[in-house]
């Protein structure tokens, strides 16, 4: 929901082809993913190899919900359909980064 609101209110300024701030958003997703994984580990009380399983479940849920929203509820994002391609790319990037962080955290222990 947080990312939906970010896209809704800032998407018009961020998700523009060749926008340098878009690159910053992709880069800032890396530490944000780390924070999400750490917070989730604390709330769910998971550690070790369980971190990857929890991350996969969270990412799968988010990806499925984003797929539904981008297909049938595009107006929630408040952007024209051509900009939703950049939104989808960023959301997939975020899922990939979260999965990588979850994997790294699970093998680190």
Gaussian input, Z-matrix of N, CA and C with variables (Angstrom, degrees):
# hf/3-21g

backbone

0 1
 N
 C     1     B1
 C     2     B2     1     A1
 N     3     B3     2     A2     1     D1
 C     4     B4     3     A3     2     D2
 C     5     B5     4     A4     3     D3
 N     6     B6     5     A5     4     D4
 C     7     B7     6     A6     5     D5
 C     8     B8     7     A7     6     D6
 N     9     B9     8     A8     7     D7
 C    10    B10     9     A9     8     D8
 C    11    B11    10    A10     9     D9
 N    12    B12    11    A11    10    D10
 C    13    B13    12    A12    11    D11
 C    14    B14    13    A13    12    D12
 N    15    B15    14    A14    13    D13
 C    16    B16    15    A15    14    D14
 C    17    B17    16    A16    15    D15
 N    18    B18    17    A17    16    D16
 C    19    B19    18    A18    17    D17
 C    20    B20    19    A19    18    D18
 N    21    B21    20    A20    19    D19
 C    22    B22    21    A21    20    D20
 C    23    B23    22    A22    21    D21
 N    24    B24    23    A23    22    D22
 C    25    B25    24    A24    23    D23
 C    26    B26    25    A25    24    D24
 N    27    B27    26    A26    25    D25
 C    28    B28    27    A27    26    D26
 C    29    B29    28    A28    27    D27
 N    30    B30    29    A29    28    D28
 C    31    B31    30    A30    29    D29
 C    32    B32    31    A31    30    D30
 N    33    B33    32    A32    31    D31
 C    34    B34    33    A33    32    D32
 C    35    B35    34    A34    33    D33
 N    36    B36    35    A35    34    D34
 C    37    B37    36    A36    35    D35
 C    38    B38    37    A37    36    D36
 N    39    B39    38    A38    37    D37
 C    40    B40    39    A39    38    D38
 C    41    B41    40    A40    39    D39
 N    42    B42    41    A41    40    D40
 C    43    B43    42    A42    41    D41
 C    44    B44    43    A43    42    D42
 N    45    B45    44    A44    43    D43
 C    46    B46    45    A45    44    D44
 C    47    B47    46    A46    45    D45
 N    48    B48    47    A47    46    D46
 C    49    B49    48    A48    47    D47
 C    50    B50    49    A49    48    D48
 N    51    B51    50    A50    49    D49
 C    52    B52    51    A51    50    D50
 C    53    B53    52    A52    51    D51
 N    54    B54    53    A53    52    D52
 C    55    B55    54    A54    53    D53
 C    56    B56    55    A55    54    D54
 N    57    B57    56    A56    55    D55
 C    58    B58    57    A57    56    D56
 C    59    B59    58    A58    57    D57
 N    60    B60    59    A59    58    D58
 C    61    B61    60    A60    59    D59
 C    62    B62    61    A61    60    D60
 N    63    B63    62    A62    61    D61
 C    64    B64    63    A63    62    D62
 C    65    B65    64    A64    63    D63
 N    66    B66    65    A65    64    D64
 C    67    B67    66    A66    65    D65
 C    68    B68    67    A67    66    D66
 N    69    B69    68    A68    67    D67
 C    70    B70    69    A69    68    D68
 C    71    B71    70    A70    69    D69
 N    72    B72    71    A71    70    D70
 C    73    B73    72    A72    71    D71
 C    74    B74    73    A73    72    D72
 N    75    B75    74    A74    73    D73
 C    76    B76    75    A75    74    D74
 C    77    B77    76    A76    75    D75
 N    78    B78    77    A77    76    D76
 C    79    B79    78    A78    77    D77
 C    80    B80    79    A79    78    D78
 N    81    B81    80    A80    79    D79
 C    82    B82    81    A81    80    D80
 C    83    B83    82    A82    81    D81
 N    84    B84    83    A83    82    D82
 C    85    B85    84    A84    83    D83
 C    86    B86    85    A85    84    D84
 N    87    B87    86    A86    85    D85
 C    88    B88    87    A87    86    D86
 C    89    B89    88    A88    87    D87
 N    90    B90    89    A89    88    D88
 C    91    B91    90    A90    89    D89
 C    92    B92    91    A91    90    D90
 N    93    B93    92    A92    91    D91
 C    94    B94    93    A93    92    D92
 C    95    B95    94    A94    93    D93
 N    96    B96    95    A95    94    D94
 C    97    B97    96    A96    95    D95
 C    98    B98    97    A97    96    D96
 N    99    B99    98    A98    97    D97
 C   100   B100    99    A99    98    D98
 C   101   B101   100   A100    99    D99
 N   102   B102   101   A101   100   D100
 C   103   B103   102   A102   101   D101
 C   104   B104   103   A103   102   D102
 N   105   B105   104   A104   103   D103
 C   106   B106   105   A105   104   D104
 C   107   B107   106   A106   105   D105
 N   108   B108   107   A107   106   D106
 C   109   B109   108   A108   107   D107
 C   110   B110   109   A109   108   D108
 N   111   B111   110   A110   109   D109
 C   112   B112   111   A111   110   D110
 C   113   B113   112   A112   111   D111
 N   114   B114   113   A113   112   D112
 C   115   B115   114   A114   113   D113
 C   116   B116   115   A115   114   D114
 N   117   B117   116   A116   115   D115
 C   118   B118   117   A117   116   D116
 C   119   B119   118   A118   117   D117
 N   120   B120   119   A119   118   D118
 C   121   B121   120   A120   119   D119
 C   122   B122   121   A121   120   D120
 N   123   B123   122   A122   121   D121
 C   124   B124   123   A123   122   D122
 C   125   B125   124   A124   123   D123
 N   126   B126   125   A125   124   D124
 C   127   B127   126   A126   125   D125
 C   128   B128   127   A127   126   D126
 N   129   B129   128   A128   127   D127
 C   130   B130   129   A129   128   D128
 C   131   B131   130   A130   129   D129
 N   132   B132   131   A131   130   D130
 C   133   B133   132   A132   131   D131
 C   134   B134   133   A133   132   D132
 N   135   B135   134   A134   133   D133
 C   136   B136   135   A135   134   D134
 C   137   B137   136   A136   135   D135
 N   138   B138   137   A137   136   D136
 C   139   B139   138   A138   137   D137
 C   140   B140   139   A139   138   D138
 N   141   B141   140   A140   139   D139
 C   142   B142   141   A141   140   D140
 C   143   B143   142   A142   141   D141
 N   144   B144   143   A143   142   D142
 C   145   B145   144   A144   143   D143
 C   146   B146   145   A145   144   D144
 N   147   B147   146   A146   145   D145
 C   148   B148   147   A147   146   D146
 C   149   B149   148   A148   147   D147
 N   150   B150   149   A149   148   D148
 C   151   B151   150   A150   149   D149
 C   152   B152   151   A151   150   D150
 N   153   B153   152   A152   151   D151
 C   154   B154   153   A153   152   D152
 C   155   B155   154   A154   153   D153
 N   156   B156   155   A155   154   D154
 C   157   B157   156   A156   155   D155
 C   158   B158   157   A157   156   D156
 N   159   B159   158   A158   157   D157
 C   160   B160   159   A159   158   D158
 C   161   B161   160   A160   159   D159
 N   162   B162   161   A161   160   D160
 C   163   B163   162   A162   161   D161
 C   164   B164   163   A163   162   D162
 N   165   B165   164   A164   163   D163
 C   166   B166   165   A165   164   D164
 C   167   B167   166   A166   165   D165
 N   168   B168   167   A167   166   D166
 C   169   B169   168   A168   167   D167
 C   170   B170   169   A169   168   D168
 N   171   B171   170   A170   169   D169
 C   172   B172   171   A171   170   D170
 C   173   B173   172   A172   171   D171
 N   174   B174   173   A173   172   D172
 C   175   B175   174   A174   173   D173
 C   176   B176   175   A175   174   D174
 N   177   B177   176   A176   175   D175
 C   178   B178   177   A177   176   D176
 C   179   B179   178   A178   177   D177
 N   180   B180   179   A179   178   D178
 C   181   B181   180   A180   179   D179
 C   182   B182   181   A181   180   D180
 N   183   B183   182   A182   181   D181
 C   184   B184   183   A183   182   D182
 C   185   B185   184   A184   183   D183
 N   186   B186   185   A185   184   D184
 C   187   B187   186   A186   185   D185
 C   188   B188   187   A187   186   D186
 N   189   B189   188   A188   187   D187
 C   190   B190   189   A189   188   D188
 C   191   B191   190   A190   189   D189
 N   192   B192   191   A191   190   D190
 C   193   B193   192   A192   191   D191
 C   194   B194   193   A193   192   D192
 N   195   B195   194   A194   193   D193
 C   196   B196   195   A195   194   D194
 C   197   B197   196   A196   195   D195
 N   198   B198   197   A197   196   D196
 C   199   B199   198   A198   197   D197
 C   200   B200   199   A199   198   D198
 N   201   B201   200   A200   199   D199
 C   202   B202   201   A201   200   D200
 C   203   B203   202   A202   201   D201
 N   204   B204   203   A203   202   D202
 C   205   B205   204   A204   203   D203
 C   206   B206   205   A205   204   D204
 N   207   B207   206   A206   205   D205
 C   208   B208   207   A207   206   D206
 C   209   B209   208   A208   207   D207
 N   210   B210   209   A209   208   D208
 C   211   B211   210   A210   209   D209
 C   212   B212   211   A211   210   D210
 N   213   B213   212   A212   211   D211
 C   214   B214   213   A213   212   D212
 C   215   B215   214   A214   213   D213
 N   216   B216   215   A215   214   D214
 C   217   B217   216   A216   215   D215
 C   218   B218   217   A217   216   D216
 N   219   B219   218   A218   217   D217
 C   220   B220   219   A219   218   D218
 C   221   B221   220   A220   219   D219
 N   222   B222   221   A221   220   D220
 C   223   B223   222   A222   221   D221
 C   224   B224   223   A223   222   D222
 N   225   B225   224   A224   223   D223
 C   226   B226   225   A225   224   D224
 C   227   B227   226   A226   225   D225
 N   228   B228   227   A227   226   D226
 C   229   B229   228   A228   227   D227
 C   230   B230   229   A229   228   D228
 N   231   B231   230   A230   229   D229
 C   232   B232   231   A231   230   D230
 C   233   B233   232   A232   231   D231
 N   234   B234   233   A233   232   D232
 C   235   B235   234   A234   233   D233
 C   236   B236   235   A235   234   D234
 N   237   B237   236   A236   235   D235
 C   238   B238   237   A237   236   D236
 C   239   B239   238   A238   237   D237
 N   240   B240   239   A239   238   D238
 C   241   B241   240   A240   239   D239
 C   242   B242   241   A241   240   D240
 N   243   B243   242   A242   241   D241
 C   244   B244   243   A243   242   D242
 C   245   B245   244   A244   243   D243
 N   246   B246   245   A245   244   D244
 C   247   B247   246   A246   245   D245
 C   248   B248   247   A247   246   D246
 N   249   B249   248   A248   247   D247
 C   250   B250   249   A249   248   D248
 C   251   B251   250   A250   249   D249
 N   252   B252   251   A251   250   D250
 C   253   B253   252   A252   251   D251
 C   254   B254   253   A253   252   D252
 N   255   B255   254   A254   253   D253
 C   256   B256   255   A255   254   D254
 C   257   B257   256   A256   255   D255
 N   258   B258   257   A257   256   D256
 C   259   B259   258   A258   257   D257
 C   260   B260   259   A259   258   D258
 N   261   B261   260   A260   259   D259
 C   262   B262   261   A261   260   D260
 C   263   B263   262   A262   261   D261
 N   264   B264   263   A263   262   D262
 C   265   B265   264   A264   263   D263
 C   266   B266   265   A265   264   D264
 N   267   B267   266   A266   265   D265
 C   268   B268   267   A267   266   D266
 C   269   B269   268   A268   267   D267
 N   270   B270   269   A269   268   D268
 C   271   B271   270   A270   269   D269
 C   272   B272   271   A271   270   D270
 N   273   B273   272   A272   271   D271
 C   274   B274   273   A273   272   D272
 C   275   B275   274   A274   273   D273
 N   276   B276   275   A275   274   D274
 C   277   B277   276   A276   275   D275
 C   278   B278   277   A277   276   D276
 N   279   B279   278   A278   277   D277
 C   280   B280   279   A279   278   D278
 C   281   B281   280   A280   279   D279
 N   282   B282   281   A281   280   D280
 C   283   B283   282   A282   281   D281
 C   284   B284   283   A283   282   D282
 N   285   B285   284   A284   283   D283
 C   286   B286   285   A285   284   D284
 C   287   B287   286   A286   285   D285
 N   288   B288   287   A287   286   D286
 C   289   B289   288   A288   287   D287
 C   290   B290   289   A289   288   D288
 N   291   B291   290   A290   289   D289
 C   292   B292   291   A291   290   D290
 C   293   B293   292   A292   291   D291
 N   294   B294   293   A293   292   D292
 C   295   B295   294   A294   293   D293
 C   296   B296   295   A295   294   D294
 N   297   B297   296   A296   295   D295
 C   298   B298   297   A297   296   D296
 C   299   B299   298   A298   297   D297
 N   300   B300   299   A299   298   D298
 C   301   B301   300   A300   299   D299
 C   302   B302   301   A301   300   D300
 N   303   B303   302   A302   301   D301
 C   304   B304   303   A303   302   D302
 C   305   B305   304   A304   303   D303
 N   306   B306   305   A305   304   D304
 C   307   B307   306   A306   305   D305
 C   308   B308   307   A307   306   D306
 N   309   B309   308   A308   307   D307
 C   310   B310   309   A309   308   D308
 C   311   B311   310   A310   309   D309
 N   312   B312   311   A311   310   D310
 C   313   B313   312   A312   311   D311
 C   314   B314   313   A313   312   D312
 N   315   B315   314   A314   313   D313
 C   316   B316   315   A315   314   D314
 C   317   B317   316   A316   315   D315
 N   318   B318   317   A317   316   D316
 C   319   B319   318   A318   317   D317
 C   320   B320   319   A319   318   D318
 N   321   B321   320   A320   319   D319
 C   322   B322   321   A321   320   D320
 C   323   B323   322   A322   321   D321
 N   324   B324   323   A323   322   D322
 C   325   B325   324   A324   323   D323
 C   326   B326   325   A325   324   D324

   B1=1.4382
   B2=1.5282
   B3=1.3225
   B4=1.4588
   B5=1.5223
   B6=1.3404
   B7=1.4606
   B8=1.5166
   B9=1.3106
   B10=1.4635
   B11=1.5326
   B12=1.3270
   B13=1.4672
   B14=1.5266
   B15=1.3227
   B16=1.4623
   B17=1.5235
   B18=1.3238
   B19=1.4612
   B20=1.5257
   B21=1.3054
   B22=1.4630
   B23=1.5314
   B24=1.3349
   B25=1.4592
   B26=1.5299
   B27=1.3187
   B28=1.4609
   B29=1.5310
   B30=1.3197
   B31=1.4592
   B32=1.5108
   B33=1.3118
   B34=1.4679
   B35=1.5323
   B36=1.3279
   B37=1.4670
   B38=1.5308
   B39=1.3363
   B40=1.4581
   B41=1.5274
   B42=1.3163
   B43=1.4592
   B44=1.5245
   B45=1.3386
   B46=1.4573
   B47=1.5201
   B48=1.3059
   B49=1.4586
   B50=1.5310
   B51=1.3150
   B52=1.4749
   B53=1.5403
   B54=1.2956
   B55=1.4624
   B56=1.5331
   B57=1.3380
   B58=1.4726
   B59=1.5253
   B60=1.3183
   B61=1.4647
   B62=1.5187
   B63=1.3134
   B64=1.4656
   B65=1.5292
   B66=1.3149
   B67=1.4639
   B68=1.5311
   B69=1.3137
   B70=1.4735
   B71=1.5235
   B72=1.3213
   B73=1.4615
   B74=1.5266
   B75=1.3310
   B76=1.4649
   B77=1.5276
   B78=1.3175
   B79=1.4657
   B80=1.5281
   B81=1.3280
   B82=1.4664
   B83=1.5274
   B84=1.3073
   B85=1.4656
   B86=1.5227
   B87=1.3213
   B88=1.4708
   B89=1.5299
   B90=1.3394
   B91=1.4695
   B92=1.5325
   B93=1.3234
   B94=1.4600
   B95=1.5347
   B96=1.3219
   B97=1.4703
   B98=1.5265
   B99=1.3198
   B100=1.4635
   B101=1.5289
   B102=1.3275
   B103=1.4687
   B104=1.5302
   B105=1.3262
   B106=1.4687
   B107=1.5279
   B108=1.3108
   B109=1.4662
   B110=1.5274
   B111=1.3181
   B112=1.4708
   B113=1.5307
   B114=1.3209
   B115=1.4641
   B116=1.5327
   B117=1.3231
   B118=1.4656
   B119=1.5269
   B120=1.3266
   B121=1.4663
   B122=1.5246
   B123=1.3149
   B124=1.4665
   B125=1.5251
   B126=1.3298
   B127=1.4679
   B128=1.5203
   B129=1.3296
   B130=1.4720
   B131=1.5227
   B132=1.3220
   B133=1.4677
   B134=1.5307
   B135=1.3258
   B136=1.4629
   B137=1.5199
   B138=1.3103
   B139=1.4524
   B140=1.5251
   B141=1.3051
   B142=1.4615
   B143=1.5182
   B144=1.3146
   B145=1.4624
   B146=1.5283
   B147=1.3160
   B148=1.4603
   B149=1.5247
   B150=1.3218
   B151=1.4639
   B152=1.5272
   B153=1.3274
   B154=1.4580
   B155=1.5267
   B156=1.3168
   B157=1.4670
   B158=1.5271
   B159=1.3208
   B160=1.4628
   B161=1.5208
   B162=1.3285
   B163=1.4642
   B164=1.5187
   B165=1.3168
   B166=1.4698
   B167=1.5230
   B168=1.3181
   B169=1.4696
   B170=1.5250
   B171=1.3301
   B172=1.4676
   B173=1.5301
   B174=1.3297
   B175=1.4608
   B176=1.5162
   B177=1.3106
   B178=1.4681
   B179=1.5254
   B180=1.3137
   B181=1.4653
   B182=1.5321
   B183=1.3214
   B184=1.4656
   B185=1.5236
   B186=1.3275
   B187=1.4601
   B188=1.5284
   B189=1.3218
   B190=1.4636
   B191=1.5353
   B192=1.3211
   B193=1.4642
   B194=1.5284
   B195=1.3328
   B196=1.4658
   B197=1.5256
   B198=1.3146
   B199=1.4649
   B200=1.5207
   B201=1.3160
   B202=1.4643
   B203=1.5281
   B204=1.3362
   B205=1.4699
   B206=1.5267
   B207=1.3343
   B208=1.4686
   B209=1.5245
   B210=1.3206
   B211=1.4676
   B212=1.5206
   B213=1.3302
   B214=1.4581
   B215=1.5266
   B216=1.3140
   B217=1.4659
   B218=1.5265
   B219=1.3091
   B220=1.4596
   B221=1.5228
   B222=1.3104
   B223=1.4701
   B224=1.5242
   B225=1.3233
   B226=1.4660
   B227=1.5204
   B228=1.3356
   B229=1.4568
   B230=1.5223
   B231=1.3106
   B232=1.4520
   B233=1.5166
   B234=1.3204
   B235=1.4650
   B236=1.5244
   B237=1.3104
   B238=1.4584
   B239=1.5337
   B240=1.3252
   B241=1.4657
   B242=1.5352
   B243=1.3272
   B244=1.4622
   B245=1.5306
   B246=1.3178
   B247=1.4671
   B248=1.5269
   B249=1.3275
   B250=1.4595
   B251=1.5246
   B252=1.3216
   B253=1.4581
   B254=1.5306
   B255=1.3319
   B256=1.4644
   B257=1.5247
   B258=1.3169
   B259=1.4657
   B260=1.5197
   B261=1.3319
   B262=1.4695
   B263=1.5251
   B264=1.3303
   B265=1.4617
   B266=1.5220
   B267=1.3305
   B268=1.4650
   B269=1.5300
   B270=1.3269
   B271=1.4593
   B272=1.5289
   B273=1.3290
   B274=1.4664
   B275=1.5269
   B276=1.3156
   B277=1.4607
   B278=1.5327
   B279=1.3321
   B280=1.4564
   B281=1.5206
   B282=1.3092
   B283=1.4711
   B284=1.5264
   B285=1.3207
   B286=1.4655
   B287=1.5159
   B288=1.3246
   B289=1.4679
   B290=1.5288
   B291=1.3207
   B292=1.4728
   B293=1.5205
   B294=1.3243
   B295=1.4638
   B296=1.5291
   B297=1.3236
   B298=1.4653
   B299=1.5290
   B300=1.3289
   B301=1.4618
   B302=1.5304
   B303=1.3209
   B304=1.4676
   B305=1.5115
   B306=1.3243
   B307=1.4642
   B308=1.5242
   B309=1.3280
   B310=1.4582
   B311=1.5249
   B312=1.3230
   B313=1.4701
   B314=1.5291
   B315=1.3361
   B316=1.4637
   B317=1.5257
   B318=1.3306
   B319=1.4687
   B320=1.5155
   B321=1.3194
   B322=1.4628
   B323=1.5171
   B324=1.3264
   B325=1.4674
   B326=1.5021
   A1=111.29
   A2=115.94
   A3=120.31
   A4=111.09
   A5=115.88
   A6=119.32
   A7=110.94
   A8=116.92
   A9=120.42
   A10=109.65
   A11=116.89
   A12=120.56
   A13=111.63
   A14=116.77
   A15=119.75
   A16=110.60
   A17=115.90
   A18=120.65
   A19=110.39
   A20=116.53
   A21=121.06
   A22=112.09
   A23=116.39
   A24=119.36
   A25=114.30
   A26=118.72
   A27=121.11
   A28=113.11
   A29=116.45
   A30=120.86
   A31=114.63
   A32=116.51
   A33=120.95
   A34=111.53
   A35=116.12
   A36=121.01
   A37=112.73
   A38=116.92
   A39=120.84
   A40=113.78
   A41=116.28
   A42=120.37
   A43=111.55
   A44=113.30
   A45=123.10
   A46=106.26
   A47=116.75
   A48=121.10
   A49=110.57
   A50=116.07
   A51=124.82
   A52=113.55
   A53=117.02
   A54=121.38
   A55=108.78
   A56=119.47
   A57=120.15
   A58=112.81
   A59=118.23
   A60=120.75
   A61=111.57
   A62=116.50
   A63=120.65
   A64=109.64
   A65=116.58
   A66=120.46
   A67=110.12
   A68=116.61
   A69=120.55
   A70=111.20
   A71=116.67
   A72=120.86
   A73=110.71
   A74=117.02
   A75=120.70
   A76=110.15
   A77=117.43
   A78=121.06
   A79=110.74
   A80=117.30
   A81=120.65
   A82=112.73
   A83=116.80
   A84=120.61
   A85=111.55
   A86=117.07
   A87=120.17
   A88=111.22
   A89=119.77
   A90=117.49
   A91=112.35
   A92=117.25
   A93=119.74
   A94=110.53
   A95=116.53
   A96=120.37
   A97=110.40
   A98=116.00
   A99=120.03
   A100=110.69
   A101=116.67
   A102=120.78
   A103=110.22
   A104=117.10
   A105=120.12
   A106=111.47
   A107=116.87
   A108=120.72
   A109=110.01
   A110=117.44
   A111=120.37
   A112=111.59
   A113=117.58
   A114=121.19
   A115=109.96
   A116=116.19
   A117=120.40
   A118=111.07
   A119=117.20
   A120=120.33
   A121=110.95
   A122=115.84
   A123=120.37
   A124=110.67
   A125=116.34
   A126=119.73
   A127=111.41
   A128=116.59
   A129=121.42
   A130=112.90
   A131=116.25
   A132=122.11
   A133=111.50
   A134=115.09
   A135=120.12
   A136=109.23
   A137=115.26
   A138=120.84
   A139=109.18
   A140=114.93
   A141=120.31
   A142=112.31
   A143=115.47
   A144=121.29
   A145=112.91
   A146=117.70
   A147=121.50
   A148=112.45
   A149=116.91
   A150=120.82
   A151=110.15
   A152=116.92
   A153=119.80
   A154=111.51
   A155=117.01
   A156=120.15
   A157=110.85
   A158=117.24
   A159=120.78
   A160=110.92
   A161=117.05
   A162=120.88
   A163=111.05
   A164=116.98
   A165=120.73
   A166=110.26
   A167=117.86
   A168=120.96
   A169=111.71
   A170=116.98
   A171=120.06
   A172=110.77
   A173=116.57
   A174=120.65
   A175=111.73
   A176=116.66
   A177=121.11
   A178=110.54
   A179=116.08
   A180=120.42
   A181=110.90
   A182=116.34
   A183=120.29
   A184=111.24
   A185=116.93
   A186=120.58
   A187=111.29
   A188=117.29
   A189=120.42
   A190=111.02
   A191=116.65
   A192=119.99
   A193=111.62
   A194=116.84
   A195=120.11
   A196=110.84
   A197=116.72
   A198=120.16
   A199=112.14
   A200=116.73
   A201=121.43
   A202=110.15
   A203=116.19
   A204=120.08
   A205=111.48
   A206=117.15
   A207=120.00
   A208=112.41
   A209=117.02
   A210=120.51
   A211=112.20
   A212=117.23
   A213=120.30
   A214=115.31
   A215=117.98
   A216=120.86
   A217=111.13
   A218=116.81
   A219=121.72
   A220=112.72
   A221=116.96
   A222=119.55
   A223=112.44
   A224=119.14
   A225=121.49
   A226=111.43
   A227=116.47
   A228=120.93
   A229=112.43
   A230=117.66
   A231=121.71
   A232=113.95
   A233=117.60
   A234=121.79
   A235=110.11
   A236=114.89
   A237=119.06
   A238=108.90
   A239=117.07
   A240=120.71
   A241=115.05
   A242=119.02
   A243=119.41
   A244=111.68
   A245=117.68
   A246=120.93
   A247=111.83
   A248=116.18
   A249=119.27
   A250=112.02
   A251=117.82
   A252=120.54
   A253=110.21
   A254=116.88
   A255=120.77
   A256=111.25
   A257=116.57
   A258=120.75
   A259=109.98
   A260=116.32
   A261=120.71
   A262=110.77
   A263=116.57
   A264=120.11
   A265=110.95
   A266=117.00
   A267=120.49
   A268=111.53
   A269=116.51
   A270=119.77
   A271=111.14
   A272=117.56
   A273=120.51
   A274=111.06
   A275=116.41
   A276=121.12
   A277=109.72
   A278=116.05
   A279=120.50
   A280=112.65
   A281=116.86
   A282=120.58
   A283=109.72
   A284=116.82
   A285=120.08
   A286=112.77
   A287=116.13
   A288=120.34
   A289=110.37
   A290=117.45
   A291=120.24
   A292=111.27
   A293=116.73
   A294=119.88
   A295=111.21
   A296=116.67
   A297=120.11
   A298=110.60
   A299=116.95
   A300=120.82
   A301=110.83
   A302=116.24
   A303=120.07
   A304=111.81
   A305=116.74
   A306=120.68
   A307=110.35
   A308=115.72
   A309=120.02
   A310=111.07
   A311=116.15
   A312=120.23
   A313=110.78
   A314=117.66
   A315=119.66
   A316=112.35
   A317=118.74
   A318=119.71
   A319=112.33
   A320=116.59
   A321=121.09
   A322=111.25
   A323=117.69
   A324=121.39
   A325=111.91
   D1=-36.77
   D2=-179.99
   D3=-61.86
   D4=-42.50
   D5=-178.53
   D6=-71.31
   D7=-32.56
   D8=176.02
   D9=-61.38
   D10=-44.19
   D11=178.59
   D12=-66.59
   D13=-39.17
   D14=176.29
   D15=-59.80
   D16=-45.50
   D17=179.47
   D18=-65.80
   D19=-41.88
   D20=-178.08
   D21=-61.23
   D22=-44.66
   D23=-173.57
   D24=-93.48
   D25=-26.38
   D26=-178.07
   D27=-115.63
   D28=-6.57
   D29=-175.45
   D30=-60.18
   D31=-35.31
   D32=-179.77
   D33=-61.92
   D34=-28.32
   D35=-178.59
   D36=-95.96
   D37=-26.27
   D38=-175.41
   D39=-92.69
   D40=-46.70
   D41=-171.05
   D42=-88.69
   D43=68.99
   D44=178.13
   D45=-123.82
   D46=132.62
   D47=179.94
   D48=-55.06
   D49=133.58
   D50=179.55
   D51=66.34
   D52=21.89
   D53=176.64
   D54=-80.46
   D55=122.64
   D56=-179.85
   D57=-62.88
   D58=-26.71
   D59=178.29
   D60=-68.64
   D61=-24.93
   D62=177.62
   D63=-65.16
   D64=-41.40
   D65=176.16
   D66=-61.57
   D67=-41.94
   D68=176.98
   D69=-60.77
   D70=-40.02
   D71=179.05
   D72=-62.65
   D73=-42.80
   D74=177.90
   D75=-62.85
   D76=-43.50
   D77=-179.17
   D78=-67.32
   D79=-42.10
   D80=179.28
   D81=-67.10
   D82=-16.92
   D83=177.31
   D84=-66.23
   D85=-25.14
   D86=-178.22
   D87=-66.75
   D88=-55.41
   D89=177.35
   D90=-66.66
   D91=-30.73
   D92=177.65
   D93=-63.57
   D94=-40.60
   D95=177.06
   D96=-62.75
   D97=-40.06
   D98=178.71
   D99=-61.10
   D100=-43.72
   D101=178.49
   D102=-63.57
   D103=-43.54
   D104=179.36
   D105=-60.56
   D106=-42.14
   D107=179.26
   D108=-65.39
   D109=-45.83
   D110=-179.24
   D111=-63.40
   D112=-43.74
   D113=178.64
   D114=-63.18
   D115=-43.90
   D116=179.63
   D117=-63.54
   D118=-39.32
   D119=177.58
   D120=-61.35
   D121=-40.15
   D122=-178.77
   D123=-70.17
   D124=-48.15
   D125=-177.70
   D126=-64.66
   D127=-43.80
   D128=-176.03
   D129=-87.01
   D130=-6.85
   D131=179.36
   D132=55.22
   D133=51.89
   D134=176.04
   D135=-114.31
   D136=151.99
   D137=177.21
   D138=-155.25
   D139=169.52
   D140=178.89
   D141=63.00
   D142=-137.53
   D143=-177.31
   D144=-66.40
   D145=-21.06
   D146=178.65
   D147=-66.31
   D148=-21.78
   D149=-178.29
   D150=-61.94
   D151=-42.74
   D152=-179.84
   D153=-63.92
   D154=-43.82
   D155=178.97
   D156=-61.59
   D157=-44.58
   D158=178.93
   D159=-63.90
   D160=-40.89
   D161=179.36
   D162=-65.07
   D163=-41.08
   D164=178.19
   D165=-61.96
   D166=-44.33
   D167=179.96
   D168=-64.25
   D169=-42.71
   D170=178.47
   D171=-66.01
   D172=-43.87
   D173=-178.78
   D174=-66.86
   D175=-40.43
   D176=178.23
   D177=-61.13
   D178=-45.64
   D179=178.93
   D180=-61.30
   D181=-47.86
   D182=-179.53
   D183=-62.44
   D184=-42.58
   D185=-178.07
   D186=-65.60
   D187=-41.13
   D188=178.41
   D189=-65.23
   D190=-43.30
   D191=179.08
   D192=-65.92
   D193=-39.83
   D194=176.52
   D195=-64.07
   D196=-39.37
   D197=177.91
   D198=-61.86
   D199=-42.17
   D200=177.49
   D201=-65.40
   D202=-46.97
   D203=-178.26
   D204=-63.33
   D205=-43.22
   D206=-178.62
   D207=-70.06
   D208=-22.83
   D209=-179.65
   D210=-88.32
   D211=-49.38
   D212=-171.30
   D213=-110.15
   D214=-12.82
   D215=-177.22
   D216=-130.11
   D217=45.90
   D218=-176.91
   D219=-59.32
   D220=-30.41
   D221=-178.45
   D222=-65.83
   D223=-19.13
   D224=176.55
   D225=-60.45
   D226=-31.56
   D227=-176.56
   D228=-80.51
   D229=-20.16
   D230=177.51
   D231=70.21
   D232=24.36
   D233=-178.67
   D234=-124.21
   D235=157.72
   D236=174.94
   D237=-72.38
   D238=152.66
   D239=-174.27
   D240=-55.34
   D241=-32.09
   D242=-179.53
   D243=-66.61
   D244=-31.03
   D245=178.42
   D246=-77.27
   D247=-20.77
   D248=179.74
   D249=-67.42
   D250=-21.00
   D251=175.11
   D252=-63.44
   D253=-43.06
   D254=176.96
   D255=-67.49
   D256=-36.61
   D257=176.20
   D258=-61.85
   D259=-47.40
   D260=-179.78
   D261=-61.27
   D262=-40.82
   D263=178.61
   D264=-62.22
   D265=-42.87
   D266=179.30
   D267=-65.82
   D268=-40.88
   D269=179.11
   D270=-64.69
   D271=-41.46
   D272=177.01
   D273=-65.22
   D274=-39.78
   D275=175.72
   D276=-57.82
   D277=-46.12
   D278=179.93
   D279=-60.91
   D280=-41.78
   D281=177.31
   D282=-63.38
   D283=-44.12
   D284=178.71
   D285=-61.85
   D286=-42.42
   D287=178.49
   D288=-64.72
   D289=-43.11
   D290=178.11
   D291=-61.02
   D292=-42.61
   D293=178.44
   D294=-63.88
   D295=-41.44
   D296=178.18
   D297=-63.64
   D298=-42.41
   D299=178.89
   D300=-65.18
   D301=-42.03
   D302=178.05
   D303=-62.66
   D304=-40.85
   D305=177.30
   D306=-64.31
   D307=-48.14
   D308=-178.65
   D309=-60.30
   D310=-41.90
   D311=-179.35
   D312=-68.26
   D313=-33.17
   D314=-178.01
   D315=-75.50
   D316=-32.32
   D317=178.98
   D318=-87.93
   D319=-13.70
   D320=-179.88
   D321=-67.72
   D322=-30.77
   D323=-176.55
   D324=-79.87

